[in-house]
Amino acid sequence: MNVAVEHIATDQPPDDAKARDLDYGWQSGNQIELLENGEAYFPKVFEAMRAAQREILLETFILFEDKVGFELKDILIEAAQRGVKVVASLDGFGCGELSVSFLRELAEAGVAVQMFDPASKTLGIRTNWFRRLHRKIVVVDAAVAFIGGINFSADHLGDFGPEAKQDYAVQIVGPAVADLHHFALAQSGRQVRTRRGWRRRPQRPAPWSTSEEDGLVRLIYRDNVQHRDDIEEAYIHALSKARTRAVIANAYFFPGYRLLREIRNAARRGVHVQLIMQGQPDVLLAKLAARMLYDYLLKDGVVIHEYCQRPLHGKVALVDDDWSTVGSSNLDPLSLALNLEANVLIRDRAFNQQLYESLEALARNHCQTMPEKRKPRLWLWRLTVGFLVFHVMRHFPVLTGWLPAHKPRLKPIESPAHDV
């Protein structure tokens, strides 16, 4: 049997999404629940999928054939067999090791599997490294949505061991789910319809909500066409308005100068700015790159913590007592200039406080704090290397754009022999 796996173009969104220039505004009246790590996330999302009546839309960067991946597969198959429309959009690099038998079982049950930029290995090495589908979104029956940084893999569970990831997602119920549903449908290439219970596409939003009410949610995203800087601009705008506190917990931290300057400026005007970085990284280069920026930030009063209990995979932040963001985007060149990402902005005091308490406990109990005045040992070497690394990393997206693997392609994959 042929396994029908659709192939989505690398750089360009589907025609429907590209034509509409999707912009989403602030939606009020939402219930938002913080889900920390797989122990909180997987039971919630699996429960929603098991209760699905009409539709499951799923996007993920990583799906592994482990206990989490097999449970997800069984749930999707059972849903499809009872008549639920199931669309699973997977990244060709992050899901590149999935077996043909795994995909075949999904396809035979009626699950529509889409692989973003799959590529065969060259000399045993995968070449489709950059411009990934890095979003993690689940929408069930256009009634409940999940978004964050958690993949469908067992390394998001504590019993995985010392390499288990620390991460965050949110469950949303309310009007903002219609925006996530609309977005997920459009990005999957499915026809976006307006029907009872589904909201029409919102108008272009104001960049900042001035409402005093809670429960506000706005979907933002980046692509390689019309929304290249939306997530980075949201961080910059929030930090520019910060009055009392700002906390950023990010796995891969190497932002551009404008965001670095806004972080530093906030600290200079008396905002208590804390950064939580990887101290035990799954990618050593991420730690080295982030440390190149420490001196620049520490001298102006930014407090930097390195989380040392296990790898940090979170992509969350908060400003003052009501603004927060949770999503898939790191603050590095891959996420800010190459990958397809999605975050939600949240204006809700209770959620902000819950996230703050979680991050504060993380910083207090499981982090080491960088000293304000670090020893100037090898300062000339660090200055030279830091300068070179910074500029290489900032021009890295342009350089990777020249690689042949990044040319947009739209090609159906029909044969199970294809190495996906």
Secondary structure, DSSP 8 states (H G I E B T S, - for coil): ----EEEE-SSS--HHHHHHT-----B-S-EEEEEEHHHHHHHHHHHHHHT-SSEEEEEES-B-SSHHHHHHHHHHHHHHHTT-EEEEEEETTTTTT--HHHHHHHHHHT-EEEEES----BTTB----SS-B---EEEETTTEEEEES--BSGGGSGGG-TT--B-EEEEEESTHHHHHHHHHHHHTT------TTS--------SS-----S-EEEEEEE-SSS-SSHHHHHHHHHHHT-SSEEEEEESSB---HHHHHHHHHHHHTT-EEEEEEESS-SSHHHHHHHHTTHHHHHTTT-EEEEE-SS-B--EEEEETTTEEEEES--BSHHHHHTSBEEEEEEE-HHHHHHHHHHHHHHHHHHEEE--SS---TTHHHHHHHHHHHHHHHHHHHHHHTTSGGGS-----B--TTS--
